[in-house]
């Protein structure tokens, strides 16, 4: 007998209907963007640089980020650059896996000490090995709002999306500057939580620039999307965030933040500085 997902946890706002998990992502991004600067989606590899300090790092990031993307360590993170590859390898050596991550997140969810919407970024194999029906149950219980699965093609994602549907967990879709227009429209329309607009081809970790071509690309993505659009890959500086103001609803910060944690610096202070006003 296949167990179906229990109703997802909701967040009740005064005077408003309860928000289901994937709606929490949308609300957080749009709410932050109304302040006039792109929202921050902050990535960390679970258990890196310290398994013991994972909860501490999450709470520090939550102090400045609008959405948190928790990376599930994987042995072959093909879309990621050397920083996240290194982080994944170290986390795996200390025994970090999907079961442990969900257990840690559930503890934080029960204590209500972490209210920032959470996404799990994972390659497909660990999710399939865990079991999709069970994953939906446990992720909802842990306060997860959705998933980013870089190696799950849109055309093969129906089973995954159906498994997450009862728990209202979103599946964020990714587009790139070379995505054909017809496909971009289809993928963006199906994305839940936000559309991940990759700013460059290749892997994460390099520095992204902005140009007239980038502005045109992001405008095309926003025209197709019913949910917020967040730009990611290579976002490292306040100047980059500032340059993307008005082009996107949010930015995804990954490798640079992982390096901040690796150096033992404050994630909260570093993230806050990304949208600090000019002096």
N, C-alpha and C positions, 0 to 999 in steps of 0.2 A: 504494500500500500504506500503510495507516495504522499508524504505529508505536505500540505499546502501552507503557504506563509500566513502567519497570523496578521491581523490588521496592524499596520505600521503605527508607530508612535506619532502623535501629532503635537504641534506647538500651537497653543491658543493665545491669540493676541486680543487685547481688549477691543470690543466692538467689531471684530472680524471673525470670519469663519476659520476653523482650525486649518493649519497648513500641514499637508502631508510631506514626507521627506524630500522628494525632488522639488516640490514647491518652495521648500525652505531655501534651497540653493538659489533659485530665481529671486526670491524676496531679498535675500542677503546681498546679492550682487546689484540688484536695481536700487536698493536702499542706499548702498554705499556710493553708487554712481551719481545719485542725486546730489551728493555733496560737491560735485564738480570735478572730481578726479576719478580715474579708473579704480575699481575695486581691486583688492589684492587676493589672489588665490595662491596660497603658500604651500610648497611641497617639502616634505621631509621623508627620508627613507626610514621606515619603522625600525627602531632598535639601533640606529646609527646617530652619533658615534658611540652611544652607550645604551645598551639594553636596559640597564637599571634606571636611566634617566629619561626614558621614553615619555612617560607621563609629564615629567617636568618640562621637557622640550615642547610637547604639545600645548601645554597651558601657556607657555611663554609666547609661542606663535599665535595662539588664540587672542592674546592681548593686543595684537596689531592687525591680524589678517581677518578677512571677511568670510573666507572659505578655506578649509585646510584639506590638502590632498596628501593622503598617507600612502606612501609607496610600499608595496609588498615585495620584499627582496626576491630576486629571481636570478638564476644562474646564467641566463643569456638575455640580458635586457637590451635587445637589438636597437631600440629607438633612442637609447640613452648614451650619453658621452661618458668619458672616463671617470668623471666625478661620481656619477650615480652608479656606474659599474663598480667602482671601488667601494662605495658605501654598501651596495648590495652584497658584495663578497664578504665584507666584514660582518655584516648583520647575520648572514647565513652561517658563518663560522661560530657565532655565539648562540645558534639555535633558534633564531627568530623565524617564525613561519606564520601562515595565515591563521591557524588556530590560536596561537599566542596573541597575535595582534587583536583579533576579535575579543578575546578574553580581557585584554587590557582596556580596550575601548568600552566594553560593556561595564567594567568597573567604574570608569569615569562617567558613563551615561547614568548609571544608577545613583552616583553621588551628586549628579547634576552640576558638577564642577566645570564641565566643558559644554558650552551651548553653541559654539560655532559650528555651522554645518560641515560635515565630514564627507569626503569622497575617498574611496579606495582606488588607487591606481595599481593595476596588476596585469601582468601578462596572463593569457588565457589558461595555460596548463594548471597552475595552482588552483584556479577557480573550478575547473572541471574535476580535478582530483578531489576537491572538497565536496562536490556535489551541489548542483545548482539549487535544488529545492531547499536543502539544508543551509546553503549559503544565504538565501533570501531570509530565512528565519533568523539566523544568527546575526546577520548584518543589521537587520531592522532592530533586533534586540540591543545591539551595540551602539545604536544611534547613527549608523551610516545612512547617508542620504542618496548615494549613487556611486557609480563606477566609471572609471576610464580604463579601457582595455585596448592598448595600442595595436595588438596583433589580431584583433577580431574584426574582420572586414564587415562593412555595413551590410553587404549582401548575405552574410552568414550569421547575422546577429539576432534573427527572429526568435530562436529558441532561448537565448539569454534574456532578451527583453521580456518575453512571455513569463519566464521563471521569476523575474523581479516585479512583475506587474502588480500582483496582489499586495505586495508590501510597499508599493508606490516608490520603489527605488529607481532612480534615473540611470540611463546609460548615455554618457556624454559622447558625442560623435566628433571626429576630427576631420578638418579639411585643410588643404595646403594651397599655396599659390598656383600649383599646377593642376588642381582638381578641375575637370571640365565643367562648364557652366551647368549643364543639365544634371550632372551627378551632384554638384555642389548644392543645387536647389533641393534635391531629394534628401541628401544627407543632413543638411541644415534643418530642414523641416521636421525630420525625425528625431533630432537631438533633444535630450531631456536635461534640464538643469542649466546648461549653457552649451554653446557651440565653441569648440576649441579650435581657434584659427591659428594653425602653425605658421610661424612667420618666416620659416626658411625650410628648404629641403635638407635632409641629412639627420644628424643626431642632435640631442640636446647638449648644452654646455658652451657652445660658441656664442659670441655676442651678436645680437641682431641690430640692424640699422633700420631707419625709416626712409622712405622715398615716395615720390609721386606714385610709383607702381604699387608700393605697399598700401598707400591710402586708397587707391582704386580697388585693390584686392579686398581690403577690409570693408569697404563700402558695399562691394558685391555680396560678401558674406552676410552683412547686416540686413541687406535687402531680402535675403532668403530666410532669415531666422525668425522664429516666433519667440525664442528665448534669448537671454543675454548672449553676447559674443565676447569671448576672452582671448586675447593674444598670448601666445606662449612660445617658448624656445628662444633662449638667448637674452632674456630680460634680466639686466644686472644693475642698472643705475637709475637714479631719480630722473636724469635727463631723458632716458628712454621712456620711462613712465609718463613724463610730462609731454613728450613728443606724441604719445598715443592718446592723449586727452582728446575726447570728442570723436575718436575713431572707433573705440571699443568701449564696452561696459566694464571690462576688467582686464587684468594682466595676470599671467601665471608665472611665478618666480620659483625656479627649481634648483638647478645646479649651484647658483650663487649662494642660495640660502643653506644648502647642504654644506658648502665650504665654510660659511659663517659658523655653523654648529661644530664643524670639524676643528676650527681654530679656537673653540671655547668661548666665542663672543656671544653677546646677547642677541638672540633672534628677534625679540620684540623691539629692541632699539633699532636694529638694522632695518627691519621692515617699516617701522614708523618713519625712518629717514627717507624712505623711497618716495613718500608723498609729503615730505615736509615743505612748507612754503618757502619760496625764494627769499633770501635776505636782501 
